[in-house]
Amino acid sequence: VKDLKSSSGGNSLAVFGQKCAAMRAKVDSMRRKFRGPVVGPLGAYLKIVEGKEHLAKIAESAIGGGLDRFIVTNDEDRTLFMKLRQDVNCSSRECGVNQMHPGPRYKIPPPPLEGIETVASVLSVSDDLAFNCLVDMHRIDVKALATSKEESEEKLLIQESSGREFIRGGKLKEVFFLPNGDYWQVKNGNRIMISSEKKLRQSIGVDRTAAIEAAAEEEYALNEELTINKKKQAELLNENKGYKIQWNKDQRTLRAINQQIEKMQSAITELKAEADEAENVTIDTTELEEDVKSAEDSLAELKEKQAEVEKAIEELLPNIRDVKSRLEETTARNEKVLEDMTVAEAKIEEYVKGHTERNAAVEKKRAKLQQITEVREKQKEVVQEATEKKDESLLKARLMTHKTKQDREKKKRAEEAQAGDGEQQTREEDTTATQLLDSELVNIEPVSTKKEPSYYKARIERAVKQIERERERRQMSERDPVVALEKFQRAKKSLDAKLIQIETIEKNVNALISDIKERKKRWKLFRAHIAFTTNITFDEMLNKKGSSGQIEFLHEDRRLKLVVQKDNTNEMSQTKDVKALSGGERSFTTLSLLLALGESLETPFRVMDEFDVFLDPVSRKIALDTMVAVAKELEHRQFIFITPQDLSSLKPDRMLKIFKLKPPERNSIGGPSQQTLDFEPPARE
C-alpha cells in the first residue's frame, strides 16, 4: 500500500507553481471568510487513469497550462482571493483565478472511436467544479489524443473527393499526438498542422486509487485471517492442555486400580493359607473352593483386562496429538475395568460375609419391594383421581365450548332481529339448543390451547375489572341485557350513519385529488409549451444579430440558464456563462430574453427604460428595429420605450409615436426649485 501511494505521484503542489503551496495554505486559513467553495490549484485534482500513462504528457500539453489556477463561484470570493494573491506576492502569471457557477458535473460523451482517447477520458478529476472548469475553459472533451500522427490521421481524418477534410467523431476539434505534442485541426475544410515548441513535461500523477483500495482490502482480509488463526491456535493450546490434564487423571485412576488389585491378591493369598491350614478339617469346603476358583478366574480376567489397559495406555503415549479421538474409548475401557472391579469386590465380600448377611439383604429387598408396592397403589389412586378431574374438566370445557358457540349465534341473531317476534323467536331457538345439549355433548371437542388455565383465568379477571372500570367511567347503572341491547342498537345505527357520511367525504376528497392531479398535468403541459415557444422566440431574436441561443428552464430550482453562441456558425463561441459576454452582447441577450418572455406573459402594457445605453450602434439599431417590429405585430398591446439615444432613424406613422421631452430649465439664481416638463404635441401625418 505504501509503495502504491508513493508511486501515484502528483502530491506536491510545488510542481504546478512556486506559490501554489503558499496560496493553498492562505486560502485554507481564510476558509470561513469565503462564501462558496474555493478549488485549487487545478492540477491537484487531476490524476492520469491507470493504464494510460503513455498519454500523460500530451494530455497535459493539450490542456495548455493553467494547472496553478484556482476556482471561485461568486464575485465576493473573487475579490477576496485577489487580495490574498497580493498578500502572497503572486505575479500576474501565478495562481490565477477562474469564476464558475456551482453545479453538477457535466455529462460528456465518451471517445468516438476505440483506440482514440480524449483528454477527458485520460484524466481522472476528483472535483466536479474542477471538471466543469476544464470542460468550459480548456475544452478537454473535444481534444483527441493519439500515439502517432499516422494513427490519428488513419482513424480520425476524413477526406472527400473534392479535397475537403473533416474530423471524424462529430464534436472533436483538435487532435494531439506523440512524440512531441504536435496537433492538427480542420477549419473550413482545410487541415492545419501546428507544431509544439515546448518540451513535454508531466506534473500530473497516475491515479492508483483503485489499486490502493484493493491492496488495503487485501491487507484487511489478511489481518482478519491472522486474527482467526491466532484464535484457533489458542483454542488448540487449551485443548492440548485439557488432554494432558485428563491423561494425568487416567494415570492416577490406573494407579488406584493397581493398588486395589494388590490388596485383593494379598487377601486371596491369605484365604489360600487358611485353606491349607484347614485341609485336615472334615468340613465340606467344596462350595468355598468353588468360590475361590471363581475369585481366581475373576482375578485372572482382571489381570488380563489390566494388561489390555496398560497396553492401550502404552499405545496412546506416543500418540498424544490423537488423544482427543481415542479419549472416549480409553474412558469407556477404564469405566469397564472399574465396573468389573466393583462386581468382583461385591462377590468376594458376599462370600466372606456368609449366608446370614445375604439373607438380611434379601429381607431388606422384600421390605423395599413391599414399600414400592404400597407406593404404586397410592400412585394408582392419584392417577384415578387425576383421571376423574380430567373427565370433569373435559365436561366443563365441552359445556363452555357449546355455550360460547351458542352465545355467538345468539349475538348474531340479536343483531339481525328487531323488536317483537324476532326476540321471541330467539328465545325459542335458545331453548331448543339447550334441550339438545346432552345428546350433542359427546361430539363437541373443546378448543385446544397451549396456554395454562391460569392464563385464561387472569384474562377473565382483567376483563371483568376493565368492564367495571368502563361502567364507572361512563356512569352506566343499567345491567338489564335487553335495555343494554337497545342502547347498543341505537348507538350502532348512529355509527353507521356517521360511517356513511365519512365514506361520502372520502369519495369527494378522492375526486378532488384526481381533479388536482389532472389540472397539474395540464398545467405542466402548458408550462412546457410556454418554455418551448419562449425558446424559439429567444433564438429568433438572437439570429437577427448572427447569434443563437437557448434557454434552460430549471423549474425545480426556479431558475433560468442561458446558453449563448456568439457566432451561430461556430460552436467554439458557445458559452454558458453570461458574465463572459461583453456589455453590449449581454444587453442584447437580456433584451431578447425580455421580448421572448413577454410573448408568453401577455401583459397589456410593456415599458422599457434605457434598454440600449450599453449597446454598440449596430446592435442598438438591430434591437430598436426588432422591438418596433414586434410592437407593431402585437396591436392589442402597448409598448413604451424610454431612451436618451437618437431616434432619427425611426419614422413615425399610424402605430409609432415619438414623444421628445424638452431640456429641463436650470434656475441658476437662488436655491433649487420645482420644475414642470411639458410634452411636445404628437407629430401629425
C-alpha positions in Angstrom: 0.0 0.0 0.0 2.9 2.4 0.8 4.6 1.6 -2.5 1.4 2.3 -4.4 0.8 5.6 -2.6 4.4 6.7 -3.1 4.3 5.8 -6.9 1.0 7.6 -7.6 2.8 11.0 -7.7 1.3 14.4 -8.1 1.1 15.0 -4.3 3.3 18.1 -4.2 1.7 21.4 -5.1 5.1 22.9 -6.0 5.1 21.1 -9.4 2.2 23.4 -10.5 3.8 26.7 -9.4 6.2 28.1 -6.8 3.4 30.0 -5.0 0.7 27.3 -5.2 1.5 25.7 -1.8 1.6 29.1 0.0 -1.6 30.2 -1.8 -3.4 27.0 -0.8 -2.3 27.4 2.8 -3.5 31.0 2.8 -6.9 30.0 1.3 -7.3 27.3 3.9 -6.6 29.7 6.7 -9.2 32.1 5.4 -11.8 29.4 4.6 -14.5 30.8 6.9 -14.5 34.2 5.1 -15.3 32.7 1.7 -19.0 32.4 0.9 -18.6 29.5 -1.5 -16.2 26.7 -2.3 -12.6 27.5 -3.4 -11.0 24.9 -5.5 -7.3 24.9 -6.5 -4.7 24.6 -7.7 -6.4 22.9 -10.6 -3.7 20.3 -11.1 -4.0 19.0 -7.5 -7.4 17.4 -8.5 -6.0 15.7 -11.6 -4.6 12.1 -12.0 -3.9 10.0 -15.0 -6.1 7.0 -15.3 -4.2 3.8 -14.7 -3.1 2.1 -17.9 -3.0 5.4 -19.9 0.3 6.7 -18.5 1.8 6.9 -22.1 -0.6 9.7 -22.9 0.0 11.7 -19.8 2.4 14.3 -21.3 0.4 15.1 -24.4 -2.8 15.3 -22.2 -1.1 18.0 -20.1 0.2 19.7 -23.3 -3.4 19.7 -24.7 -4.7 21.4 -21.5 -2.3 24.2 -22.3 -1.3 25.2 -18.8 -3.3 26.8 -16.1 -2.9 24.0 -13.6 -1.9 26.5 -11.0 -5.2 28.4 -11.2 -7.9 28.5 -8.6 -11.7 28.4 -9.0 -14.3 30.6 -7.1 -18.1 30.8 -7.5 -19.0 34.4 -6.8 -17.7 38.0 -7.1 -17.1 38.4 -3.4 -14.9 35.4 -3.2 -13.0 36.6 -6.3 -12.3 39.9 -4.7 -11.1 38.3 -1.5 -8.9 35.8 -3.5 -7.3 38.7 -5.4 -6.4 40.3 -2.1 -4.9 37.1 -0.9 -2.8 36.9 -4.1 -1.3 40.2 -3.2 -0.5 39.1 0.3 1.4 36.0 -1.1 3.2 38.3 -3.6 2.0 36.4 -6.7 2.8 37.8 -10.1 0.2 38.3 -12.8 1.0 34.8 -14.2 0.9 32.9 -10.9 -2.1 31.5 -9.1 -4.7 32.9 -11.5 -8.4 32.6 -10.7 -11.5 31.4 -12.7 -15.0 32.1 -11.7 -17.6 29.3 -12.3 -21.2 28.7 -11.4 -21.5 25.8 -9.0 -23.5 22.8 -10.4 -23.4 19.1 -11.0 -20.7 17.5 -13.1 -21.1 17.9 -16.9 -22.1 14.7 -18.7 -19.8 14.4 -21.7 -19.8 11.7 -24.4 -17.1 9.0 -24.4 -14.4 9.0 -27.1 -15.9 8.4 -30.6 -13.7 5.5 -31.6 -11.9 2.7 -30.0 -8.1 3.3 -29.7 -8.6 7.1 -29.7 -8.7 8.9 -26.3 -9.8 12.4 -25.3 -8.2 14.5 -22.6 -11.3 13.9 -20.5 -11.0 10.1 -20.8 -7.3 10.1 -19.9 -7.8 12.3 -16.8 -9.4 11.3 -13.5 -10.8 14.5 -11.9 -11.8 14.2 -8.3 -13.7 17.5 -8.0 -16.9 18.4 -10.0 -16.1 22.1 -10.2 -12.6 21.4 -11.4 -14.0 19.1 -14.1 -16.6 21.6 -15.3 -13.8 24.3 -15.5 -11.6 22.0 -17.6 -14.6 21.4 -19.9 -15.5 25.1 -20.3 -12.1 26.7 -20.3 -9.8 24.0 -21.7 -12.2 22.0 -23.8 -10.9 18.7 -22.7 -14.0 16.9 -24.2 -13.2 18.0 -27.8 -9.4 17.4 -27.8 -8.4 13.9 -29.0 -5.1 12.1 -28.2 -3.2 9.6 -30.3 0.1 7.7 -30.1 1.3 8.9 -33.5 0.4 11.2 -36.4 -0.3 8.3 -38.7 -2.7 6.7 -36.3 -4.6 9.9 -35.7 -4.9 10.5 -39.5 -6.0 7.0 -40.1 -8.7 6.9 -37.5 -9.9 10.5 -37.4 -9.3 12.2 -40.7 -12.0 12.1 -43.4 -11.0 13.3 -47.0 -13.7 13.9 -49.6 -13.2 13.6 -53.3 -13.5 17.4 -53.6 -10.4 17.8 -51.3 -12.3 19.0 -48.3 -11.3 17.4 -45.0 -13.2 16.8 -41.7 -12.6 15.2 -38.3 -14.4 12.0 -37.7 -16.3 11.9 -34.4 -18.6 14.9 -34.5 -17.5 17.3 -31.9 -13.8 16.8 -31.9 -11.9 20.0 -32.8 -8.2 19.3 -32.2 -6.1 16.1 -32.4 -2.8 15.8 -30.4 -0.3 13.1 -31.0 3.1 11.8 -29.8 6.0 12.1 -29.5 6.4 15.9 -29.4 2.8 17.1 -28.6 2.1 18.4 -32.1 -1.5 18.6 -33.1 -3.7 19.3 -36.1 -7.2 20.8 -36.7 -9.6 21.4 -39.5 -11.0 24.8 -40.4 -13.3 25.4 -43.4 -12.5 22.0 -44.8 -8.7 22.6 -44.6 -6.3 20.8 -42.2 -3.9 22.9 -40.2 -0.8 21.4 -38.6 0.6 23.1 -35.5 4.0 22.1 -34.1 4.7 22.2 -30.4 7.8 24.2 -29.5 7.6 23.4 -25.8 9.2 20.3 -24.4 6.7 17.8 -23.0 6.6 17.5 -19.2 4.5 15.6 -16.8 3.4 17.1 -13.5 0.1 15.1 -13.2 0.4 11.9 -11.3 -1.2 8.5 -12.1 -4.5 7.6 -10.4 -3.8 4.5 -8.4 -6.7 4.9 -6.1 -8.4 1.6 -7.2 -5.1 -0.3 -6.7 -4.6 1.3 -3.3 -8.1 0.4 -2.2 -7.7 -3.2 -3.5 -4.4 -3.6 -1.6 -6.0 -2.1 1.5 -8.8 -4.6 1.3 -6.4 -7.5 0.8 -4.4 -6.2 3.9 -7.6 -6.1 5.9 -8.5 -9.7 4.8 -5.0 -11.0 5.8 -5.3 -9.3 9.2 -8.7 -10.9 9.7 -7.3 -14.3 8.7 -4.3 -13.8 11.0 -6.7 -13.0 14.0 -8.7 -16.1 13.3 -5.6 -18.3 13.1 -4.3 -16.9 16.4 -7.7 -17.6 18.0 -7.6 -21.2 16.6 -4.0 -21.6 17.9 -5.1 -20.5 21.4 -8.1 -23.0 21.3 -5.7 -25.8 20.2 -3.3 -25.0 23.1 -6.2 -25.0 25.6 -7.5 -28.3 24.1 -4.0 -29.8 24.4 -3.8 -28.7 28.0 -7.1 -30.3 28.7 -5.9 -33.6 27.2 -2.8 -33.5 29.4 -4.9 -33.0 32.5 -7.3 -35.9 31.5 -4.3 -38.1 30.9 -2.9 -37.4 34.3 -6.3 -38.2 35.8 -6.3 -41.5 34.0 -2.8 -42.3 35.3 -4.0 -41.6 38.9 -7.1 -43.8 38.3 -4.8 -46.6 36.9 -2.6 -46.4 40.0 -5.6 -46.7 42.3 -6.8 -49.8 40.4 -3.4 -51.4 40.7 -3.4 -50.8 44.4 -6.8 -52.4 44.7 -5.6 -55.4 42.7 -2.6 -55.8 45.0 -4.9 -55.7 48.1 -7.2 -58.3 46.5 -4.2 -60.5 45.7 -3.0 -60.4 49.3 -6.5 -61.2 50.5 -6.6 -64.2 48.2 -3.2 -65.3 49.4 -4.4 -65.2 53.0 -7.5 -67.2 52.0 -5.3 -69.8 50.4 -3.2 -70.0 53.5 -6.3 -70.5 55.6 -7.4 -73.2 53.2 -4.1 -75.0 53.5 -4.4 -75.0 57.3 -7.9 -76.3 57.2 -7.0 -79.3 55.0 -7.2 -81.8 57.9 -10.6 -80.5 59.0 -13.5 -82.6 57.8 -15.6 -79.6 56.9 -17.0 -79.7 53.4 -15.2 -76.9 51.6 -16.4 -77.8 48.1 -18.6 -74.7 47.9 -15.8 -72.5 49.3 -13.3 -74.0 46.8 -15.7 -73.2 44.0 -15.9 -69.6 45.3 -12.1 -69.4 45.5 -11.8 -70.8 42.0 -14.4 -68.3 40.8 -12.5 -65.5 42.5 -9.2 -66.6 40.9 -10.9 -66.7 37.5 -12.2 -63.2 38.1 -8.7 -62.1 39.2 -7.2 -63.7 36.0 -9.8 -61.8 34.0 -9.0 -58.6 35.8 -5.2 -59.1 35.2 -5.9 -59.7 31.5 -8.0 -56.5 31.4 -5.3 -54.7 33.3 -2.8 -55.9 30.7 -5.1 -54.7 28.0 -5.5 -51.3 29.7 -1.7 -50.9 30.1 -1.1 -51.9 26.5 -3.7 -49.4 25.4 -2.0 -46.7 27.5 1.4 -47.6 26.0 -0.1 -47.2 22.6 -1.6 -43.9 23.4 1.6 -42.4 24.9 3.4 -41.8 21.6 0.1 -40.5 20.0 -0.8 -37.6 22.3 -1.9 -35.5 19.4 -4.6 -38.1 18.6 -5.7 -38.4 22.2 -8.9 -36.5 21.6 -10.3 -39.1 19.2 -9.3 -42.0 21.4 -10.1 -40.4 24.7 -13.7 -41.6 24.7 -12.6 -45.2 24.0 -10.0 -45.1 26.8 -12.6 -43.7 29.3 -15.0 -46.4 28.3 -12.4 -49.1 29.0 -11.4 -47.6 32.3 -15.1 -47.5 33.4 -15.5 -51.1 32.3 -12.5 -52.1 34.4 -13.9 -50.2 37.4 -17.3 -51.8 37.0 -15.6 -55.3 36.8 -13.6 -54.5 39.9 -16.7 -53.3 41.8 -18.5 -56.6 40.8 -15.5 -58.7 41.9 -15.4 -56.8 45.3 -19.1 -57.4 45.8 -18.8 -61.1 45.1 -15.8 -61.5 47.4 -17.5 -59.6 50.2 -20.7 -61.6 49.6 -18.8 -64.9 50.0 -16.8 -63.7 53.0 -19.8 -62.3 55.0 -21.7 -65.6 54.6 -25.3 -66.6 54.2 -26.6 -64.5 57.2 -25.8 -61.2 55.6 -27.3 -62.5 52.3 -30.5 -63.4 54.0 -30.6 -60.0 55.7 -30.1 -58.4 52.3 -33.0 -60.4 50.9 -35.3 -59.4 53.7 -34.4 -55.8 53.1 -35.2 -56.2 49.4 -38.5 -57.8 50.3 -39.3 -54.9 52.6 -38.3 -52.4 49.9 -40.5 -54.3 47.4 -43.4 -54.1 49.8 -42.8 -50.4 50.2 -42.7 -49.9 46.4 -45.9 -51.9 46.1 -47.7 -49.6 48.5 -46.4 -46.5 46.8 -47.6 -48.0 43.5 -51.1 -48.5 44.9 -51.1 -44.9 46.2 -50.0 -43.7 42.8 -52.8 -45.6 41.2 -55.3 -43.8 43.4 -53.6 -40.4 42.5 -53.9 -41.3 38.8 -57.5 -42.3 39.2 -58.3 -39.1 40.9 -56.4 -37.1 38.2 -58.4 -39.0 35.6 -61.7 -38.1 37.2 -60.6 -34.5 37.4 -59.6 -34.6 33.8 -63.0 -36.0 32.8 -64.7 -33.3 34.9 -62.6 -30.6 33.3 -63.3 -32.0 29.8 -67.0 -31.9 30.5 -66.7 -28.3 31.7 -64.7 -27.5 28.6 -67.3 -29.0 26.3 -70.0 -27.2 28.1 -68.1 -23.9 27.8 -67.4 -24.5 24.1 -71.1 -25.2 23.4 -72.1 -22.2 25.5 -69.6 -19.9 23.7 -70.9 -21.1 20.3 -74.5 -20.7 21.4 -73.7 -17.1 22.7 -72.1 -16.2 19.4 -75.1 -17.4 17.4 -77.4 -15.7 19.9 -75.5 -12.4 19.5 -75.6 -12.7 15.7 -79.4 -13.3 15.8 -79.9 -10.5 18.2 -78.1 -8.1 15.9 -80.3 -9.2 13.0 -83.5 -9.4 14.9 -85.8 -6.5 15.5 -88.4 -5.8 18.1 -91.4 -8.2 18.9 -91.5 -11.5 17.1 -87.7 -11.6 16.5 -86.9 -11.6 20.2 -89.5 -14.4 21.0 -88.1 -16.5 18.1 -84.5 -16.0 19.5 -85.7 -17.3 23.0 -87.4 -20.3 21.4 -84.2 -21.2 19.5 -82.1 -20.9 22.6 -84.5 -23.2 24.5 -84.2 -25.8 21.7 -80.4 -25.5 21.7 -80.4 -26.1 25.5 -82.5 -29.2 25.2 -80.2 -30.7 22.5 -77.1 -30.1 24.6 -77.0 -33.5 26.3 -77.2 -35.5 23.1 -74.6 -33.4 21.3 -72.2 -33.1 24.2 -70.2 -36.1 23.4 -69.4 -34.9 19.8 -68.2 -31.5 21.0 -64.4 -31.1 21.0 -63.1 -28.2 23.1 -60.7 -25.8 21.5 -57.1 -26.9 22.1 -54.6 -24.4 23.5 -51.0 -24.4 24.6 -51.5 -21.9 27.5 -52.2 -22.8 31.1 -55.7 -22.3 32.7 -54.3 -19.7 35.0 -53.6 -17.5 31.9 -57.2 -17.5 30.8 -58.4 -17.1 34.4 -56.2 -14.0 34.7 -57.6 -12.7 31.4 -61.2 -13.1 32.5 -60.5 -11.3 35.8 -58.8 -8.5 33.9 -61.7 -8.3 31.5 -64.2 -8.1 34.4 -62.2 -5.4 36.1 -62.0 -3.5 32.8 -65.8 -3.8 32.3 -66.4 -2.4 35.8 -64.0 0.5 35.3 -65.6 1.3 32.0 -69.1 1.2 33.7 -67.9 3.6 36.4 -66.2 5.9 33.8 -69.3 6.0 31.6 -71.6 6.1 34.7 -73.6 3.1 33.5 -76.0 1.8 36.0 -78.0 -0.3 33.6 -77.5 -4.1 33.9 -80.5 -5.3 32.0 -79.3 -7.1 28.8 -82.4 -6.1 26.9 -82.1 -2.4 27.7 -78.4 -2.5 27.0 -79.0 -4.2 23.6 -81.5 -1.4 22.7 -78.9 1.2 23.6 -76.3 -0.7 21.6 -78.6 -0.8 18.5 -79.3 2.9 18.7 -75.6 3.6 19.0 -74.7 1.3 16.1 -77.4 3.0 13.9 -75.8 6.4 14.7 -72.3 5.0 14.0 -73.4 3.5 10.6 -74.8 6.9 9.6 -71.5 8.6 10.5 -69.6 6.0 8.6 -71.7 6.6 5.5 -71.0 10.3 5.9 -67.3 9.7 6.2 -67.4 7.4 3.1 -69.1 10.2 1.1 -66.5 12.7 2.3 -63.7 10.3 1.3 -65.2 10.0 -2.2 -65.3 13.8 -2.5 -61.7 14.0 -1.3 -60.5 11.4 -3.8 -62.4 13.2 -6.6 -60.7 16.5 -5.7 -57.3 14.8 -5.6 -57.9 13.3 -9.0 -59.0 16.7 -10.3 -55.9 18.4 -8.9 -53.7 15.8 -10.5 -55.3 16.3 -13.9 -55.1 20.1 -13.6 -51.5 19.8 -12.5 -50.8 17.6 -15.5 -52.4 20.1 -17.9 -50.5 22.9 -16.2 -47.2 21.1 -16.8 -48.1 20.6 -20.5 -49.0 24.3 -20.7 -45.7 25.3 -18.9 -43.7 23.1 -21.3 -45.4 24.8 -24.3 -44.6 28.2 -22.9 -40.9 27.2 -22.4 -40.8 25.8 -26.0 -42.3 29.0 -27.6 -40.1 31.2 -25.5 -37.0 29.3 -26.6 -37.9 29.7 -30.2 -38.6 33.4 -29.9 -35.3 33.9 -28.0 -33.3 32.1 -30.7 -35.1 34.1 -33.4 -34.2 37.4 -31.7 -30.5 36.4 -31.4 -30.4 35.2 -35.0 -31.1 38.7 -36.2 -27.7 39.6 -35.0 -26.0 36.5 -36.3 -26.1 34.7 -32.9 -28.1 31.9 -31.5 -29.1 30.8 -28.0 -31.2 28.6 -25.8 -33.0 29.0 -22.5 -32.9 26.1 -20.0 -35.9 26.3 -17.6 -34.9 24.8 -14.3 -38.4 24.5 -12.9 -37.4 22.6 -9.7 -34.7 25.3 -8.8 -36.9 28.2 -10.2 -34.0 29.5 -12.3 -33.3 30.2 -15.9 -30.0 29.2 -17.5 -28.9 30.9 -20.8 -26.7 29.3 -23.4 -25.5 31.8 -25.9 -23.4 31.2 -29.1 -22.0 34.5 -30.4 -21.5 33.1 -33.9 -24.2 30.7 -34.9 -21.8 29.1 -37.4 -19.0 28.4 -34.8 -19.7 26.1 -31.9 -16.5 27.2 -30.2 -18.1 30.6 -29.5 -20.8 29.0 -27.3 -20.8 29.9 -23.6 -23.0 29.0 -20.6 -21.7 31.9 -18.5 -23.5 35.3 -19.4 -20.8 37.1 -17.5 -18.3 36.1 -20.1 -20.1 38.3 -22.7 -19.3 41.9 -23.3 -21.6 44.6 -22.1 -23.3 45.1 -25.4 -23.7 41.3 -26.0 -25.1 40.9 -22.5 -27.6 43.8 -23.0 -28.8 42.4 -26.4 -29.2 39.0 -24.8 -31.2 40.4 -21.9 -33.4 42.3 -24.4 -34.0 39.2 -26.4 -34.9 37.3 -23.2 -37.4 40.0 -22.2 -39.1 40.0 -25.6 -39.3 36.2 -25.6 -40.8 36.1 -22.1 -43.2 38.9 -23.0 -44.7 36.8 -25.7 -46.0 34.4 -23.1 -46.8 36.9 -20.3 -49.4 38.7 -22.4 -49.3 41.9 -20.3 -51.3 44.8 -21.9 -48.5 47.4 -21.2 -44.7 47.0 -21.5 -42.3 49.7 -20.5 -38.5 49.5 -21.1 -36.3 52.3 -19.8 -32.8 53.0 -21.3 -32.5 49.5 -22.7 -29.9 50.5 -25.3 -27.3 52.5 -23.3 -24.7 49.8 -23.4 -25.2 48.7 -27.0 -22.9 49.5 -29.9 -24.5 51.4 -32.8 -25.1 48.2 -34.9 -26.6 46.3 -32.0 -28.7 49.3 -31.0 -30.2 49.7 -34.5 -31.0 46.0 -34.7 -32.5 46.0 -31.2 -34.6 49.1 -31.8 -35.9 47.8 -35.2 -36.7 44.5 -33.7 -38.7 45.9 -30.8 -40.6 48.3 -33.1 -41.4 45.4 -35.4 -42.6 43.3 -32.5 -44.7 46.1 -31.1 -46.4 46.7 -34.5 -47.2 43.0 -34.8 -48.9 43.0 -31.3 -51.6 45.5 -32.0 -53.6 44.5 -28.9 -50.7 45.6 -26.6 -49.0 49.0 -26.0 -45.2 49.4 -25.8 -43.4 52.3 -24.2 -39.7 52.7 -24.9 -37.7 55.3 -23.0 -34.2 56.1 -24.3 -31.7 59.0 -24.3 -30.3 57.9 -27.7 -31.0 59.5 -31.1 -34.2 58.1 -32.8 -33.8 59.9 -36.1 -33.7 56.6 -37.9 -37.3 55.8 -37.0 -40.1 57.3 -38.9 -43.4 58.0 -37.0 -46.5 56.5 -38.5 -50.0 55.5 -37.5 -48.8 53.0 -34.9 -45.5 54.6 -33.9 -45.5 57.9 -32.0 -42.3 59.6 -30.7 -42.5 62.0 -27.8 -39.5 64.1 -27.1 -39.1 65.9 -23.8 -37.8 69.5 -23.6 -34.5 70.0 -21.9 -35.0 70.9 -18.2 -34.8 74.6 -17.4 -32.0 75.3 -14.9 -32.6 78.1 -12.4 -29.1 79.2 -11.5 -30.3 82.1 -9.3 -31.4 81.1 -5.8 -31.9 77.7 -4.4 -33.4 74.6 -6.1 -37.0 74.9 -7.3 -39.5 72.5 -8.7 -39.9 72.5 -12.5 -42.7 71.1 -14.7 -41.9 69.4 -18.0 -44.3 69.8 -21.0 -44.6 67.2 -23.7 -44.5 68.2 -27.3 -47.6 67.6 -29.2 -47.5 64.3 -31.3 -46.5 64.6 -34.9 -49.4 64.6 -37.3 -49.4 62.6 -40.5 
